[in-house]
């Protein structure tokens, strides 16, 4: 009987120690902003962080984009006019609205659970002006020196049923890859100017995302 009691006490002690250490990690975690180009692993990384640190609240910029579009009853128009959709989501107005929402949620987060914002629409210049770098981990995921054709291959390699590109032809995806390429080149130049870390995920993506996750663990 005494051994059973000691066993229970030991288990409770270990559980208490584990939960306290877990809470300590959560308390020192910062808010996280993951920006970058399409198909570079932003959504995958945000889910990995959320799975490891359950307290985080996750925001996808596309959710706000479509909410704003539907509020004006213009979803069909933007679905049919992809160029106009891109123009809207990359506008300074949308970017500032997204970051104002992000900042507002952080201010109201009295429990300090933390927020992850994942976005493919943000420009480093606007991020640098509106985000508190002291309390936010800002990462930019890109595809290094890949050309548009290689970006398509990368896209198809990591496609899942949840991906918006799933089932689309390579020719159609290539049209988007042309924009990804231009954006990627811009980010490689602009991110260092504003103190934002640009991370190349074009090869060994799983390993690189795991390394990022491990780094965040020790922030």
DRENDO-1510 file (C-alpha; in Angstrom, 1 decimal, always signed):
<recs>
REC; n; res; u; v; w
REC; 1; UNK; +0.0; +0.0; +0.0 .
REC; 2; UNK; +2.8; +2.4; +0.9 .
REC; 3; UNK; +4.5; +1.8; -2.4 .
REC; 4; UNK; +1.2; +2.6; -4.2 .
REC; 5; UNK; +0.9; +5.9; -2.3 .
REC; 6; UNK; +4.5; +6.8; -3.0 .
REC; 7; UNK; +3.9; +6.1; -6.7 .
REC; 8; UNK; +0.9; +8.4; -6.8 .
REC; 9; UNK; +2.8; +11.1; -5.1 .
REC; 10; UNK; +5.6; +10.8; -7.6 .
REC; 11; UNK; +3.2; +10.9; -10.5 .
REC; 12; UNK; +1.6; +14.1; -9.1 .
REC; 13; UNK; +4.9; +15.7; -8.5 .
REC; 14; UNK; +6.1; +15.0; -12.1 .
REC; 15; UNK; +2.8; +16.2; -13.5 .
REC; 16; UNK; +3.0; +19.4; -11.5 .
REC; 17; UNK; +6.6; +20.0; -12.6 .
REC; 18; UNK; +5.6; +19.3; -16.2 .
REC; 19; UNK; +2.6; +21.7; -16.2 .
REC; 20; UNK; +4.6; +24.4; -14.5 .
REC; 21; UNK; +7.4; +24.1; -17.0 .
REC; 22; UNK; +4.9; +24.2; -19.8 .
REC; 23; UNK; +3.2; +27.3; -18.4 .
REC; 24; UNK; +6.6; +28.9; -18.1 .
REC; 25; UNK; +7.3; +28.4; -21.8 .
REC; 26; UNK; +3.9; +29.7; -22.7 .
REC; 27; UNK; +4.3; +32.8; -20.6 .
REC; 28; UNK; +7.5; +33.8; -22.3 .
REC; 29; UNK; +6.3; +33.1; -25.9 .
REC; 30; UNK; +5.8; +36.1; -28.1 .
REC; 31; UNK; +3.2; +36.8; -30.7 .
REC; 32; UNK; +4.2; +35.5; -34.1 .
REC; 33; UNK; +3.8; +36.9; -37.6 .
REC; 34; UNK; +4.5; +34.6; -40.5 .
REC; 35; UNK; +4.6; +36.3; -43.9 .
REC; 36; UNK; +6.0; +35.3; -47.3 .
REC; 37; UNK; +5.0; +34.0; -50.7 .
REC; 38; UNK; +2.5; +31.4; -51.6 .
REC; 39; UNK; +3.4; +27.7; -51.1 .
REC; 40; UNK; +6.5; +28.4; -48.9 .
REC; 41; UNK; +5.1; +26.7; -45.8 .
REC; 42; UNK; +3.4; +29.5; -43.9 .
REC; 43; UNK; +0.2; +27.6; -43.1 .
REC; 44; UNK; +2.1; +24.4; -42.3 .
REC; 45; UNK; +4.4; +26.3; -39.9 .
REC; 46; UNK; +1.5; +28.1; -38.2 .
REC; 47; UNK; -0.2; +24.8; -37.6 .
REC; 48; UNK; +2.9; +23.2; -36.3 .
REC; 49; UNK; +3.3; +26.0; -33.7 .
REC; 50; UNK; -0.4; +25.8; -32.8 .
REC; 51; UNK; -0.2; +22.0; -32.4 .
REC; 52; UNK; +2.8; +22.4; -30.0 .
REC; 53; UNK; +1.6; +25.4; -28.1 .
REC; 54; UNK; -2.2; +25.0; -27.9 .
REC; 55; UNK; -2.8; +28.4; -26.2 .
REC; 56; UNK; -2.0; +30.3; -29.4 .
REC; 57; UNK; -4.9; +31.9; -31.4 .
REC; 58; UNK; -4.4; +31.5; -35.1 .
REC; 59; UNK; -5.4; +34.1; -37.7 .
REC; 60; UNK; -5.3; +33.5; -41.5 .
REC; 61; UNK; -5.3; +36.7; -43.5 .
REC; 62; UNK; -7.5; +35.2; -46.1 .
REC; 63; UNK; -10.3; +34.9; -43.6 .
REC; 64; UNK; -10.4; +38.7; -43.2 .
REC; 65; UNK; -10.0; +39.2; -46.9 .
REC; 66; UNK; -13.1; +37.2; -47.7 .
REC; 67; UNK; -15.0; +38.6; -44.8 .
REC; 68; UNK; -14.5; +42.1; -46.2 .
REC; 69; UNK; -15.4; +41.0; -49.7 .
REC; 70; UNK; -18.5; +39.2; -48.6 .
REC; 71; UNK; -19.6; +42.1; -46.5 .
REC; 72; UNK; -19.8; +44.1; -49.7 .
REC; 73; UNK; -21.6; +41.2; -51.4 .
REC; 74; UNK; -18.8; +41.1; -54.0 .
REC; 75; UNK; -17.5; +37.5; -53.7 .
REC; 76; UNK; -18.6; +36.4; -57.1 .
REC; 77; UNK; -16.9; +39.4; -58.7 .
REC; 78; UNK; -13.6; +38.8; -57.0 .
REC; 79; UNK; -13.8; +35.0; -57.7 .
REC; 80; UNK; -14.2; +35.7; -61.4 .
REC; 81; UNK; -11.6; +38.6; -61.4 .
REC; 82; UNK; -8.5; +37.2; -59.8 .
REC; 83; UNK; -6.4; +40.2; -60.8 .
REC; 84; UNK; -8.8; +42.5; -59.0 .
REC; 85; UNK; -8.7; +40.1; -56.0 .
REC; 86; UNK; -4.9; +40.3; -55.9 .
REC; 87; UNK; -5.0; +44.1; -56.2 .
REC; 88; UNK; -7.3; +44.3; -53.3 .
REC; 89; UNK; -5.5; +42.0; -51.0 .
REC; 90; UNK; -2.1; +43.6; -51.7 .
REC; 91; UNK; -3.4; +47.1; -51.3 .
REC; 92; UNK; -2.1; +49.2; -48.4 .
REC; 93; UNK; -5.6; +49.6; -47.2 .
REC; 94; UNK; -6.1; +45.8; -46.7 .
REC; 95; UNK; -2.6; +45.3; -45.2 .
REC; 96; UNK; -3.1; +48.1; -42.6 .
REC; 97; UNK; -6.6; +46.8; -41.8 .
REC; 98; UNK; -5.2; +43.3; -41.2 .
REC; 99; UNK; -2.4; +44.6; -38.9 .
REC; 100; UNK; -4.8; +46.9; -37.1 .
REC; 101; UNK; -6.9; +43.9; -36.3 .
REC; 102; UNK; -3.9; +41.9; -35.2 .
REC; 103; UNK; -2.7; +44.6; -32.9 .
REC; 104; UNK; -6.1; +45.1; -31.5 .
REC; 105; UNK; -6.5; +41.4; -30.6 .
REC; 106; UNK; -3.1; +41.4; -29.0 .
REC; 107; UNK; -4.0; +44.4; -26.8 .
REC; 108; UNK; -7.1; +42.7; -25.6 .
REC; 109; UNK; -5.3; +39.4; -25.0 .
REC; 110; UNK; -5.1; +39.9; -21.2 .
REC; 111; UNK; -4.4; +36.2; -20.6 .
REC; 112; UNK; -1.3; +36.4; -22.9 .
REC; 113; UNK; -2.3; +33.3; -24.8 .
REC; 114; UNK; -0.6; +34.9; -27.9 .
REC; 115; UNK; -1.6; +35.3; -31.6 .
REC; 116; UNK; -0.2; +33.9; -34.7 .
REC; 117; UNK; -0.9; +35.8; -37.9 .
REC; 118; UNK; -0.2; +34.0; -41.2 .
REC; 119; UNK; -0.3; +36.2; -44.3 .
REC; 120; UNK; +0.9; +36.2; -47.9 .
REC; 121; UNK; -0.1; +39.8; -48.5 .
REC; 122; UNK; +2.2; +41.9; -46.3 .
REC; 123; UNK; +5.0; +44.1; -47.4 .
REC; 124; UNK; +8.0; +44.5; -45.0 .
REC; 125; UNK; +7.8; +48.3; -45.0 .
REC; 126; UNK; +4.2; +48.3; -43.7 .
REC; 127; UNK; +5.0; +45.5; -41.2 .
REC; 128; UNK; +8.0; +47.4; -39.8 .
REC; 129; UNK; +5.8; +50.5; -39.2 .
REC; 130; UNK; +2.9; +48.7; -37.5 .
REC; 131; UNK; +4.3; +45.7; -35.7 .
REC; 132; UNK; +6.0; +45.7; -32.3 .
REC; 133; UNK; +9.1; +43.8; -33.0 .
REC; 134; UNK; +10.0; +43.6; -29.3 .
REC; 135; UNK; +7.0; +41.5; -28.6 .
REC; 136; UNK; +6.5; +39.8; -31.9 .
REC; 137; UNK; +8.5; +37.1; -33.8 .
REC; 138; UNK; +8.4; +38.2; -37.4 .
REC; 139; UNK; +9.4; +35.6; -40.0 .
REC; 140; UNK; +9.3; +35.6; -43.8 .
REC; 141; UNK; +9.2; +32.4; -45.7 .
REC; 142; UNK; +10.3; +32.4; -49.3 .
REC; 143; UNK; +11.5; +30.0; -52.0 .
REC; 144; UNK; +15.1; +31.2; -52.4 .
REC; 145; UNK; +16.3; +31.3; -56.0 .
REC; 146; UNK; +13.6; +29.1; -57.6 .
REC; 147; UNK; +12.2; +30.1; -60.9 .
REC; 148; UNK; +8.5; +30.1; -61.6 .
REC; 149; UNK; +8.6; +26.6; -63.2 .
REC; 150; UNK; +10.4; +25.2; -60.1 .
REC; 151; UNK; +7.9; +26.9; -57.8 .
REC; 152; UNK; +5.1; +25.0; -59.6 .
REC; 153; UNK; +6.9; +21.7; -58.9 .
REC; 154; UNK; +7.4; +22.7; -55.3 .
REC; 155; UNK; +3.7; +23.5; -55.0 .
REC; 156; UNK; +2.6; +20.2; -56.4 .
REC; 157; UNK; +5.0; +18.4; -54.2 .
REC; 158; UNK; +3.4; +19.7; -51.0 .
REC; 159; UNK; -0.2; +19.9; -52.3 .
REC; 160; UNK; -2.9; +18.5; -50.1 .
REC; 161; UNK; -6.7; +18.4; -50.5 .
REC; 162; UNK; -6.9; +21.5; -48.3 .
REC; 163; UNK; -4.6; +23.5; -50.6 .
REC; 164; UNK; -6.4; +25.9; -52.9 .
REC; 165; UNK; -4.1; +24.7; -55.8 .
REC; 166; UNK; -5.2; +21.1; -55.3 .
REC; 167; UNK; -6.4; +19.6; -58.6 .
REC; 168; UNK; -5.5; +22.6; -60.7 .
REC; 169; UNK; -3.4; +22.3; -63.9 .
REC; 170; UNK; +0.3; +23.1; -63.9 .
REC; 171; UNK; -0.5; +25.8; -66.6 .
REC; 172; UNK; -2.9; +27.5; -64.3 .
REC; 173; UNK; -0.6; +27.3; -61.3 .
REC; 174; UNK; +2.3; +28.7; -63.4 .
REC; 175; UNK; +0.3; +31.9; -63.9 .
REC; 176; UNK; +0.3; +32.4; -60.1 .
REC; 177; UNK; +3.9; +31.3; -59.8 .
REC; 178; UNK; +4.9; +34.2; -62.0 .
REC; 179; UNK; +3.5; +36.5; -59.2 .
REC; 180; UNK; +5.1; +34.4; -56.5 .
REC; 181; UNK; +8.4; +34.8; -58.2 .
REC; 182; UNK; +8.2; +38.6; -58.4 .
REC; 183; UNK; +7.0; +38.8; -54.7 .
REC; 184; UNK; +9.8; +36.4; -53.7 .
REC; 185; UNK; +12.5; +38.6; -55.4 .
REC; 186; UNK; +11.1; +41.7; -53.7 .
REC; 187; UNK; +11.1; +40.0; -50.2 .
REC; 188; UNK; +14.7; +38.9; -50.5 .
REC; 189; UNK; +15.7; +42.5; -51.0 .
REC; 190; UNK; +13.2; +44.3; -48.7 .
REC; 191; UNK; +13.2; +42.0; -45.6 .
REC; 192; UNK; +16.8; +42.7; -44.6 .
REC; 193; UNK; +16.2; +46.5; -44.9 .
REC; 194; UNK; +13.5; +46.3; -42.2 .
REC; 195; UNK; +15.1; +43.7; -39.9 .
REC; 196; UNK; +12.9; +40.8; -41.0 .
REC; 197; UNK; +14.4; +37.4; -41.3 .
REC; 198; UNK; +13.9; +35.9; -44.7 .
REC; 199; UNK; +14.0; +32.0; -44.6 .
REC; 200; UNK; +14.5; +29.9; -47.7 .
REC; 201; UNK; +12.2; +26.8; -47.6 .
REC; 202; UNK; +12.9; +25.7; -51.2 .
REC; 203; UNK; +14.8; +22.6; -50.1 .
REC; 204; UNK; +14.5; +20.3; -47.0 .
REC; 205; UNK; +11.3; +22.2; -46.1 .
REC; 206; UNK; +10.3; +19.8; -43.3 .
REC; 207; UNK; +13.7; +20.1; -41.7 .
REC; 208; UNK; +13.8; +23.9; -42.0 .
REC; 209; UNK; +10.3; +24.3; -40.5 .
REC; 210; UNK; +11.2; +22.0; -37.6 .
REC; 211; UNK; +14.3; +24.1; -37.0 .
REC; 212; UNK; +12.2; +27.2; -36.9 .
REC; 213; UNK; +9.8; +25.5; -34.4 .
REC; 214; UNK; +12.7; +24.5; -32.2 .
REC; 215; UNK; +14.1; +28.1; -32.3 .
REC; 216; UNK; +10.7; +29.5; -31.3 .
REC; 217; UNK; +10.7; +27.1; -28.4 .
REC; 218; UNK; +13.7; +28.8; -26.8 .
REC; 219; UNK; +12.6; +32.4; -27.4 .
</recs>
